[in-house]
C-alpha cells in the first residue's frame, strides 16, 4: 500500500475531514473577543480548535482496536486588569459561547490580582507576516481503517518473521492525526494553522526455547512524521524492532561500579529534556531548579551547543508563534557550553523580571551538537570511545529531582569491553547528578536522531555510578 498523499492545499483541505473552516473559526474568535469587551473586560484572548484522527492496533495478525477520534473546543481567557479568568466549551453555539465568555469574566471578577497576569506585550506578538509563516506542517493521510490495519499487519508480520525466537508480540499500531486551530486576542494578534502527525509502531517479544519464559525480552520501534510518505517502510520498522529484542536475550546483571556511560541517541533526548525543564520559567520562578541563575554561565562543556529552530519545515516542534501568539525565533540556547537564554512564557518572564522568549507551550526543535564531532563518529566509533563501560538503550522510572539535580533511573543495555559490545545487561540503576552529567559530556556522535522536537545523537558521559548486583 502506498503511503504517499498529494500535497496541494486544495487536495489537503478536501482530505482533512474537518467539519469547520478557518473562516468559521475566525468568526468564533471575533465573537468571543467582542463579547468579552462588551462585558467590560480590559483584555481577552480566545482559541478554537478541532482534531480528527484514526488509530488501529493489530496483535498476532488479529485486529485489536479501531478507533476514530473527533474533538473540538473553544477556550476563552478574560482579563480585568491583572485578574484573569478562563473557561472553555465544546459547544460552538452562540448561547454556549456567551455562557463561556460570561463564566470566564465572572471567574476574573472574583480572582485575586496577579501582577504577572496579562496578555503578551504587543511588541512580542506575531503580527502580519510573522503570524502567517507557512512551515509545511499539514499533510493529512487519506487512509481508511482497512488500509491502516494492513500496514500494521505488515509491520508486525515482518517482526515475527525475522527469527523463530520472536515468539510473541505486544502488537503493532498505525495512527493518522490532523488538527487545526485559530487564535486571537484584543491586542491585535490573529493566527492559526493546520498540522498533522502520523505514526507506525511495533513491539515484538523474543524468548529462548526451553527456558520456560525465564529469558524473555521486549523491545519496540516506531516511525513518526508530519507527512505519511516520509514514514519508514512497515517492514523496516518491524525488522529493526525484532533485531533489538533479539539482541537483548541472555541479559545479565553486573556488579556495582563507576564507569563511562554511552546513551543511545533515542534515550539521550531525555537528558536534553531535563535541561529544558531545569531552564524553563515555571521551575525558575518557583526556585525548583538546580540551574537557577545559570544565564551567562557555563553549565555544559565548551564543545557543546544547543540550537533552536522553530521555523524548520515539517519539524515536530515547528511553530510561527507560541501558545500565546508570541513570535518564535531561531536562537542559540547554549553556545560553547554557556547558557544564552531560558524558556519563558509571558507570565514566567514577568515573574522573573525578564522578557518572554516565546515558549508558552515548550521548546521548539532543539538540536544538541558538539564541535568535536566528526562525520565518522557513528555508533561503532562511539563504542570505541567508550572503551569499557555501559551502553544504555532503555531507561525506566522517573528518578529525576529537578531541585537538586539528582538523577537515578532504571536501565538496560549492553556491557562494552575494548570498544565492542560484550553482552546485554538488565536490572541495573544508573545514577549521578545532572550538573556533573551535563559537564561530563565527553563526546557526541554523528548518529543524530529526532524524538519529537529534540534532535540528539549518542552521548558519552565520562563517568556515572552503576548499581548492580
HELIX and SHEET records of a PDB file:
HELIX    1   1 UNK A    9  UNK A   15  1                                   7    
HELIX    2   2 UNK A   22  UNK A   39  1                                  18    
HELIX    3   3 UNK A   94  UNK A  109  1                                  16    
HELIX    4   4 UNK A  122  UNK A  124  5                                   3    
HELIX    5   5 UNK A  128  UNK A  131  5                                   4    
HELIX    6   6 UNK A  145  UNK A  160  1                                  16    
HELIX    7   7 UNK A  228  UNK A  230  5                                   3    
HELIX    8   8 UNK A  234  UNK A  247  1                                  14    
HELIX    9   9 UNK A  265  UNK A  278  1                                  14    
HELIX   10  10 UNK A  281  UNK A  285  1                                   5    
HELIX   11  11 UNK A  346  UNK A  352  1                                   7    
HELIX   12  12 UNK A  379  UNK A  386  1                                   8    
HELIX   13  13 UNK A  434  UNK A  439  1                                   6    
SHEET    1   A 5 UNK A  83  UNK A  89  0                                        
SHEET    2   A 5 UNK A  62  UNK A  80 -1                                        
SHEET    3   A 5 UNK A  43  UNK A  59 -1                                        
SHEET    4   A 5 UNK A 166  UNK A 185 -1                                        
SHEET    5   A 5 UNK A 190  UNK A 191 -1                                        
SHEET    1   B 6 UNK A  83  UNK A  89  0                                        
SHEET    2   B 6 UNK A  62  UNK A  80 -1                                        
SHEET    3   B 6 UNK A  43  UNK A  59 -1                                        
SHEET    4   B 6 UNK A 166  UNK A 185 -1                                        
SHEET    5   B 6 UNK A 194  UNK A 207 -1                                        
SHEET    6   B 6 UNK A 216  UNK A 218 -1                                        
SHEET    1   C 6 UNK A  83  UNK A  89  0                                        
SHEET    2   C 6 UNK A  62  UNK A  80 -1                                        
SHEET    3   C 6 UNK A  43  UNK A  59 -1                                        
SHEET    4   C 6 UNK A 166  UNK A 185 -1                                        
SHEET    5   C 6 UNK A 194  UNK A 207 -1                                        
SHEET    6   C 6 UNK A 221  UNK A 225 -1                                        
SHEET    1   D 6 UNK A 441  UNK A 444  0                                        
SHEET    2   D 6 UNK A 459  UNK A 467 -1                                        
SHEET    3   D 6 UNK A 257  UNK A 263 -1                                        
SHEET    4   D 6 UNK A 389  UNK A 396  1                                        
SHEET    5   D 6 UNK A 406  UNK A 417 -1                                        
SHEET    6   D 6 UNK A 420  UNK A 433 -1                                        
SHEET    1   E 6 UNK A 338  UNK A 339  0                                        
SHEET    2   E 6 UNK A 331  UNK A 335 -1                                        
SHEET    3   E 6 UNK A 304  UNK A 308 -1                                        
SHEET    4   E 6 UNK A 366  UNK A 370 -1                                        
SHEET    5   E 6 UNK A 454  UNK A 456  1                                        
SHEET    6   E 6 UNK A 449  UNK A 451 -1                                        
END                                                                             
